[in-house]
Amino acid sequence: MRLIIISMLFVAIFSANSFAADKVLDIKEITTNKGIKIWYVEDKSLPIISMSFGFKGAGSVNESADKQGLVQLLSNTMDEGAGKYDSQEFQKILADKSISLYFSSNRDDFTGNLKTLSKYRDKAFELLKLAINEPRFDEEPVSRMKQANIARIKSSLSDPEWIAARILNDVAYKGHSYAQNSGGTVRTIENIKIDELKKYAKTYFGKNNLMIAVTGDIGEDELKTRIDDIFGNLNNVEIPKKEKISIKSSGKIISYEMDIGQSVVRIYQNGIDRNHPDYQAAKVMNHILGGGGFGSRLTEEVREKRGLTYGIYSRFISMDYADLFKISTSTKNESVNEAIAIIKNEINKISENGVSQKELDDARNYLLGSLPLSLSSTDRISNLMLNLQLSGRTADYLDIRKKEIENLKIEDIKRVASGILDSNLMNIVIVGKADESINIDQKIKNIPNAE
């Protein structure tokens, strides 16, 4: 019965209009009268509209060292009052109408999401237009969000996972603004001025770096009109470009000592560009190595066979100016050395021997089969479409990805693994109190870009 209900919900969410028989996702590219491009999937099966939008290149990569966290604070405050509505009125309307509107940022981009019932579309689009064009940045909500961020940072100073991320970013991206703390430091957050928030929005939010994805119960003609009304008065902006960097991989072990029972371990090296011809092969290889959770080699060897950790995971991180491969885990202090040795051994095995046909088939089936099931709501679809745009993909990318994964051979996986992974060059960050037998190359005394 449960399976039947889930199946019925899946059918209800995705009407025939959402997916074409020969496509993973039937994305329509449309352009408004003011030249704004939209990726669009119409779906009238439910009375819901979801919009995801982003300003390419408007992320924290543009922050100076003394303004770390500015973009984070901007994302916190753009929905805290706009136009004639102060923060309390703005948030009350959102709550009363069950409208979801929020903004977020990462190192590369600044994004926003709107989800509304169709019957409240007028008010939802009005609030979004005001937030984009007339954000208030009143003293009270800005001060409140500053204090919330400062409290978050101070709380994180005792979190070994957060500390490990800070150290990894500082070392891996040294000399680049990626090394900075996109969440801000106590000092820099305190010093951000309201005028600086306003200036940043005007400088980096433009019609020419805007990307939009919309799914749901709205027709094409109405959508074009609405988008022009919301975003059409934005100016074009100039986004500065930075040099792409290569992660410095030298096999160093870096530690930060904390008196805790389990040490956090991060192992990393240079990754692969998302536009590289072998990108899909690398993603499949990673799924087999450690990206697939239970069933992956690292989980099997480190957790299941030896019980050294509750979880271990590997992933590729591809950004505009750097690419990283990272393995994350934690283990008892006395087993750090053993866990690292097993991880390196698994890296060497997949580099030297590749994978079996069954491993490739299982990974392929999972990666291709799980995608449609993950698109279980309109907002997930719009988010996916936006992320594809921000990554420089074409609207047919999911179909291209499918074919590339289907055509992979075990020889491709071995070639990519041997070409990318090198256990001798991987840097290791340890936060905790690891076994004294480990030869530490660098001891960190102060957490970088924190206080």
Secondary structure, DSSP 8 states (H G I E B T S, - for coil): -HHHHHHHHHHHHS-TTT--TT-SS--EEEE-TTS-EEEEEE--SSSEEEEEEEETT-SGGG--GGGTTHHHHHHHHTTS-BTTB-HHHHHHHHHHTT-EEEEEE-SS-EEEEEEEEGGGHHHHHHHHHHHHH-B---HHHHHHHHHHHHHHHHHHTT-HHHHHHHHHHHHHTTTSGGGS-TT--HHHHHH--HHHHHHHHHHH--STTEEEEEEES--HHHHHHHHHHHHTT-------------------EEEEE---SEEEEEEEEE---TTSTTHHHHHHHHIIIIITSTTSHHIIIIIITT---S-EEEEEEE-SS-EEEEEEEEEEGGGHHHHHHHHHHHHHHHHHH---HHHHHHHHHHHHHHHHHH--SHHHHHHHHHHHHHTT--TTHHHHHHHHHHT--HHHHHHHHHHH--TTT-EEEEEE---TTS--SEE--S-TT--
